[in-house]
């Protein structure tokens, strides 16, 4: 009963924050027209219909997918490694995506093949490069996970992959031209507002597949919290659990990074935030609440970045860390411990 009540409250908060997010922007639109556009596809001003349906609503849906996906990925990694500092990028997926984009934007310029000057170059190429970089690291991690039994060793190897790819990106940055470096920096700041409905749909498919995989991991992850030996005594197949956890994390984190760029803070902090609020480690409760909490927090951060009445927006990466990290620090200091 308590879980149902909490779920209903979370859904209500999500709807309210969603409406707030859609209402903010350089153009002021009344709430009545926003709800009218959402339910009927029409408003008193045609321009408002275009702004809401083709820009604000896709951006809000992207924020929901990104926040919930990264939150769930962080929960999986923290439970699997039993490490409160683990996050969705601990396996090096973000660094792999950064390497792919860096090779496209900066590596081509070093070789004298500046692809950004061609008409066919677009954000689709950046998405593909980011996806290939994430897939490359994911494949390396999966191969490593088959040969290594110790989860902590896998965590260290993931961090080494991140360091290796980061070093290559730094070298490319050092030798690249200023305009190419600027493009890469803009991508690394993250963005929620550059996706069309078709791209949001593709991202949504990967998000849905990742969450479906998570449903099969609820009971094994609960057992894993006590220890691998205890989980084995309950019949949990550790290698299969490791493989499925990595796959689910890679699908969620890799697709989100490819379409929205690397987004900091959310995946690391949201699971801790939900544990502090709910005071439980049961994944049957944590999984949906982390999903909802991540979506709400990302919508709030995106709303803060809007700067109402101004034509530009703040980088979402800066907002998530600048406004989110102090709140989590305050909550931890207040509770004086992590419920992990």
CORMOGI-V843184 format. One record per pair of residues at least 6 apart in sequence whose C-alpha atoms are under 7 Angstrom apart, sorted by sequence separation. I is the first residue (numbers start at 1). J is the second residue. D is the distance in whole Angstrom. If there is no record, write none. Layout:
I/J/D + I/J/D
This chain:
23/29/6 + 36/42/6 + 37/43/6 + 43/49/6 + 78/84/6 + 108/114/5 + 115/121/6 + 148/154/7 + 275/281/7 + 307/313/6 + 332/338/7 + 36/43/6 + 42/49/6 + 108/115/7 + 223/230/7 + 224/231/5 + 306/313/5 + 23/31/7 + 41/49/7 + 78/86/5 + 173/181/6 + 223/231/5 + 305/313/5 + 306/314/7 + 77/86/6 + 78/87/7 + 145/154/7 + 305/314/5 + 33/43/6 + 77/87/6 + 305/315/7 + 77/88/6 + 305/316/7 + 37/49/6 + 74/86/7 + 74/87/4 + 74/88/5 + 302/316/6 + 305/319/6 + 73/88/5 + 274/289/7 + 220/236/6 + 274/290/6 + 141/158/7 + 70/88/6 + 301/319/6 + 271/290/6 + 301/320/6 + 270/290/6 + 270/293/7 + 270/294/6 + 101/126/6 + 104/129/7 + 101/129/5 + 266/294/7 + 100/129/5 + 101/130/5 + 100/130/5 + 98/130/7 + 100/132/6 + 97/130/4 + 100/133/4 + 22/56/6 + 97/131/6 + 99/133/6 + 214/248/7 + 22/57/7 + 213/248/6 + 97/133/4 + 96/133/4 + 97/134/5 + 22/60/7 + 96/134/5 + 210/248/5 + 21/60/7 + 94/134/7 + 96/136/7 + 93/134/5 + 96/137/6 + 210/251/6 + 18/60/7 + 210/252/5 + 93/137/6 + 92/137/7 + 93/138/7 + 206/251/6 + 207/252/6 + 206/252/7 + 206/255/7 + 203/255/6 + 203/256/7 + 264/317/6 + 263/317/5 + 265/320/6 + 273/328/7 + 264/320/7 + 265/321/6 + 264/321/7 + 269/328/7 + 281/340/7 + 222/282/6 + 279/339/6 + 222/283/6 + 276/338/7 + 276/339/6 + 91/155/7 + 275/339/6 + 107/172/6 + 110/175/7 + 218/283/5 + 92/158/5 + 99/165/6 + 106/172/6 + 110/176/6 + 218/284/6 + 91/158/4 + 92/159/6 + 95/162/5 + 102/169/6 + 106/173/7 + 109/176/7 + 90/158/6 + 91/159/6 + 192/260/6 + 90/159/6 + 92/161/6 + 96/165/6 + 191/260/5 + 81/151/6 + 92/162/4 + 95/165/6 + 99/169/6 + 106/176/6 + 190/260/6 + 191/261/6 + 81/152/7 + 95/166/6 + 190/261/4 + 190/262/6 + 188/261/6 + 190/263/6 + 106/180/6 + 187/261/6 + 188/262/6 + 105/180/6 + 106/181/7 + 105/184/7 + 102/184/7 + 138/250/7 + 134/254/6 + 131/254/7 + 131/255/7 + 190/315/7 + 191/316/6 + 189/315/6 + 190/316/6 + 131/258/5 + 189/316/7 + 190/317/6 + 130/258/5 + 189/317/5 + 63/192/6 + 62/192/6 + 127/258/5 + 127/259/6 + 59/192/6 + 59/193/5 + 58/195/7 + 55/193/7 + 58/196/7 + 62/200/6 + 69/207/6 + 58/197/6 + 65/204/7 + 58/200/7 + 65/207/7 + 79/221/7 + 82/225/7 + 79/225/6 + 97/257/7 + 88/249/7 + 93/254/6 + 97/258/7 + 94/257/7 + 88/253/6 + 94/262/6 + 76/245/7 + 73/249/5 + 73/252/7 + 88/267/6 + 73/253/7 + 87/267/6 + 87/268/5 + 86/268/7 + 69/252/6 + 70/253/6 + 69/253/7 + 66/256/6 + 74/267/4 + 73/267/6 + 74/268/5 + 71/266/6 + 70/266/6 + 71/267/4 + 75/271/5 + 70/267/5 + 74/271/7 + 67/266/7 + 71/270/6 + 71/271/6 + 72/287/7 + 72/290/6 + 71/290/6 + 72/291/6 + 71/291/6 + 68/290/7 + 69/291/7 + 68/291/4 + 71/294/5 + 68/292/6 + 68/294/4 + 67/294/4 + 68/295/5 + 67/295/4 + 65/295/7 + 67/297/7 + 64/295/4 + 67/298/5 + 63/295/7 + 64/298/7 + 63/298/6 + 64/299/7 + 63/299/6 + 60/299/7 + 21/299/6 + 17/296/7 + 24/303/7 + 18/299/7 + 25/306/6 + 10/292/7 + 14/296/6 + 17/299/7 + 21/303/5 + 24/306/7 + 26/308/6 + 17/300/7 + 25/308/5 + 26/309/5 + 24/308/6 + 25/309/7 + 26/310/5 + 26/311/5
